[in-house]
Amino acid sequence: MSNPSDKTETRMNKQPEKRRADLLNMSLEEIKSDLVSLGEEHYRGDQIYQWVYRDVAFDEMTNLSKSLRQKLAQNYIIGTLKQLKRLISADEHTIKYLYLLSDNNIIECVVMKYRHGNTICLSTQVGCAMGCSFCASATGGLIRQLNAGEMMAQVLESNRDLAKLGWNPVSNVVLMGSGEPLDNYENTMKFIHQIHHPKGYNMSYRNITLSTCGLVPKMRALADEGLNINLAVSLHASNDNVRKKIMKVANVYSIEEIIDASRYFYAKTGRRITFEYVMIDGVNDRPELAAELSQLLYGFPNHVNLIPLNENKQNKKKRSNNTAIREFMSVLRSYGINVTIRREMGSDIQGACGQLKADFMEKL
Ligand code: SAH
């Protein structure tokens, strides 16, 4: 008669294969200490880290022994994303990617060609919990956080494709895709440190912009990090009543608290703040609101970016007409505020905020 414990034994032996860690989701220090625990010298971490960010596969890491390369392949992966869709705008200045994650969730990101370099607009979450009424990413709520490796994979995967198209690799990152980066604080910070690391991607903090709908305590925490990244604040209103009509988060933090936190960020970093203002017809585009906005922004370096609403099936609202936008802008200018109107890029390829994914999901 067989011993029942034998069966258990057999089952135990058939454990699923060990989950390999994603090197894109590990800091240099984490890689080094992991290697030491695998019996390797810690300086190997520097070599591996450099290869990873030069997009070199394990078997091509020529300064490592064959056995180490095999060990790496057994224990790690270098995260990739499957490209589900790529759309290039007619003017060939904007490319939108739809990527499949390993758990079959879908994210999108956009690469824009500017004179100062190529900028990638990354997603930081699958979906978003913030529930802004005009935003397509908010429709299904938050599905899950992205980890730092999945943010990095958007950069490296897009670079691979850009190279095939003859574009330069991305030199700037804006955290303005789907999701609220400050609602995924730890992973976002890890990503920022990773992409900045001089031995890795080596992107200057100045080339990184984080956009938030105004999570005040996290804005202050970010200021305390003392990094000279750019902060963009999605204000979209000049008083709390109007803001509450379009942004759920306005019920949690007041505009006054957001402006105070923005001043604090400026005091800590010396970086001027960008305030984003989506222009929505009949909601927030009256000239007197521009005057009210000017009062709020008095006394510290800032810049207002007016964004004509991208109309989409999800929001059912209309963009302000050009006359209203120009008038709003000239009122701001008359108060000495720096103001620009966001150049529309890629509207022919649903370049805006969660729209491509929303359309894609609808067709499934
Ligand atoms: N959660 C962050 C970053 C993602 S949204 C934030 O709120 O800033 C990036 C920017 O696009 C925000 O300013 C957001 O308000 C804006 N946006 C969202 N939907 C839009 C739409 N339909 N048209 C124009 N801008 C939109």
Residues whose N, C-alpha, C, O or C-beta is under 5 A from the ligand:
A	BS01	SAH	F134 C135 A136 L175 M176 G177 G179 E180 P181 S211 T212 C213 S234 E276 V278 I307 P308 L309 N310 C353
